[in-house]
Amino acid sequence: MFTIDAHLDLSMNAMEWNRNLRLPVAEINDREQGMQDKPDRGKATVSLPELRSGEIGLVVATQIARFVDRGNPLPGWHSPEQAWAQTQGQLAWYQTMVDTGEMVQIDNLEKLENHVTVWNNGLPAESKPIGFILSLEGADSLVNLDYLEKSYAQGLRALGPAHYGPGRYAFGTDSSGPLGNAGRALLKKMQELNIILDATHLSDESFWEALQHFDGPIWASHNNCRSLVNHNRQFSDEQLLALIERGGVIGGALDAWMMVPDWVRGQSTPESTGCNLEKMIDHLDHICQLAGNADHIGIGSDLDGGFGKEQCPYDLGTITDLNKIPDLLEKRGYDASDIEKVMHGNWLGFLRKAWS
């Protein structure tokens, strides 16, 4: 079934992990045997052939580069200008994938509809380009708001103001604070350009202020439920209901520590915690119970977002295994119409409304 994944860090894997995503995952992992610079070496799950094999024909693909000020222990760049340059290198990779026919950029409704038609034409998936919608995860690299206009001209269509820690425009995961003047100005410019606000990673204070000051389209590309895994990275039921009221879609994420409680980094394993794909269904189903329908859920896997097989469901070998989700939903009592909504329909409906 044609599938949309609303969050993949493809260019980060290509440019910072030095992975040739045109190769099958098995070849990527084979080349990384013996490498020890990152804990997920040899444990990748994502590549372009695997996306095609799983009929994942459209993804929201990120640029990401954090600015870190003095005293911030997180990894990142020491100036916004450096962070901007990093995102431009990532953009160059996407553009090269377009030039080679591997990918196609989707930035308006006509391109979206044409791409969906291509993926539903009955021809083998191996011959089809992966569509991508460009998203910026964390706004730190925007030197000033003129750079948001530059990014929009490059095809940027979604933006999350923060990632981890304190950012230049908002506070993110594991930090606490409001947007402030810079964040509010960013949201105003985003609304003028009709850029989708990705609420993922916003601290609680920044989240509520963003909803107050932004009247454009909002989604949460990769977010699970705080009531099931109690951490500020997840959204509370109150936050989820606010997104539902605004017509948002929430993408279920497949990072194990977000899926199961009491995960201990470096000690827990997917097997020891019982972390399988069913756990993501638990989170999606919880959102459905809040909403009273299946109109606000989708997939935003975040696979290979700085982790690999060591920290994702044990019954997922590569991203191709997202094609197991329809059967899991059917076992929970979801009908064919609702299953299509989860796999692609809700994201498509959101985009059609946002871009009409």
Number of C-alpha atoms within 10 A of each C-alpha: 15 18 25 28 29 29 26 24 22 27 23 24 20 17 15 10 15 12 22 15 20 15 14 17 23 16 15 22 16 12 12 16 11 9 11 10 8 10 14 20 21 21 22 26 25 28 25 22 21 22 27 22 18 19 22 26 27 28 24 22 25 27 26 23 27 29 24 21 16 6 6 11 9 13 10 16 18 13 15 22 15 17 22 23 13 21 22 18 15 24 19 14 17 24 17 13 18 17 11 11 13 19 20 21 23 23 21 16 16 12 14 21 13 12 20 15 11 15 23 14 9 8 10 12 21 14 11 18 23 26 25 25 21 25 27 25 25 29 28 27 28 24 16 14 14 11 13 21 16 12 19 18 11 14 17 23 23 26 25 24 29 29 25 18 21 25 24 22 24 33 28 29 19 15 19 16 18 21 26 14 10 14 23 20 15 21 24 16 17 24 17 10 15 17 22 24 26 25 28 28 30 36 29 22 16 25 22 16 19 22 18 10 15 18 15 18 22 27 27 27 32 26 28 31 26 20 13 18 20 15 17 18 22 25 27 19 15 10 18 25 16 14 21 21 11 15 15 25 29 31 30 31 25 27 27 28 20 26 31 20 15 12 19 10 10 9 7 15 20 21 14 10 18 14 24 19 21 17 19 26 17 19 24 25 18 18 25 16 10 14 17 10 12 22 22 26 30 29 29 23 24 25 24 25 17 16 19 22 23 19 26 29 24 18 15 16 17 24 24 19 16 21 17 13 18 19 12 15 20 13 10 13 11 17 12 11 10 19 21 18 19 27 23 22 21 24 26 18 13 18 17 15 11 16 16 8
